[in-house]
Amino acid sequence: MSLIEFSTFVNDLATHSGRAILPFFRSSLAVRDKSLGPDFDPVTEADRAGEAAMRHLIKQHFPAHGIIGEEFGTENGDADYVWVLDPIDGTRAFMSGLPLWGTLIGLTRHGKPGFGMMHQPFIGERFSGDGGAAEYRGPHGTRSLTTRDCPDLAEATLMATSPDMFNGNTREAFARVQAKARLTRFGCDCYAYCMVAAGHVDLVIENGLKPYDIVPLIPIIEGAGGIVTSWDGGDPTKGGAIIAAGDRRVHEQAMTLLSEA
């Protein structure tokens, strides 16, 4: 498949998933709690419809590829190429009528992220990257994405989805970084990472992520010049405790604070 054909296919995935999801947005829809414990973990019909649409197209065009999805699990996960899908990253925002959610589409080769896209169909924005470059497409045109310089944590804007994703030692670690940052904001899910790539946010620190929460976002941030690792500087593709930054200097400063006893 040529680059043009691949680009067309990924954009078709985004378009079809958006068409499946949007009828449910700001409507009366059923929400199910899929958690097995006390924490509320919502899933909607929109999540399932969006992922089903993408899985259908992938199986039709690339039957040998694997798929990892939030709603329907893993199929052929040992394949050379594996799609990593989160139909609605930010379900709580979705069910609250807020447009701070997106569809995440990632493709790995031999376990390494090679391409990622975040699609927000209600606003009409798409952020994509292949690790070497990143691009924005939206109502106001198309442009390359580039992270901004941030040499010092004291100048940084820090984001996380919710303070509730931290507890005990991780809460204390996040608080150390927050105390040094210029500004901290919560509540944007995948949009926070895209804002790092776009040069509007400097740092995202989160905990308890799944692979489908982060894998599609890695090529976007890296393609824009940023860095994504685990809190100890390791491989972020398994999820867990994640730090993403637009500038390696602020990434290093934040990691140092996170690792303090």
Buried (B, 14 or more C-beta within 10 A) or exposed (E): EEEEEEBEBBBEBBBBBBEBBBEBBBEEEEBEEEEEEEEEEBBBBBBBBBBBBBBEBBBEEBEEBBBBBBBBEEBBEEBEBBBBBBBBBBBBBBBEEBBBBBBBBBBBEEEEBBBBBBBBBBEEBBBBBBBEBBBBBEEEEEEEBBBBEBEEBEBBBBBBBEBEBBEEEBEEBBBBBBEBBEEBEEBBBBBBBBBBBBBBBBBBBBBBBBBBBBBBBBBBBBBBBBBBBBBEBEEBBBBBBBBBBBBBBBBEBBBEBBEEE
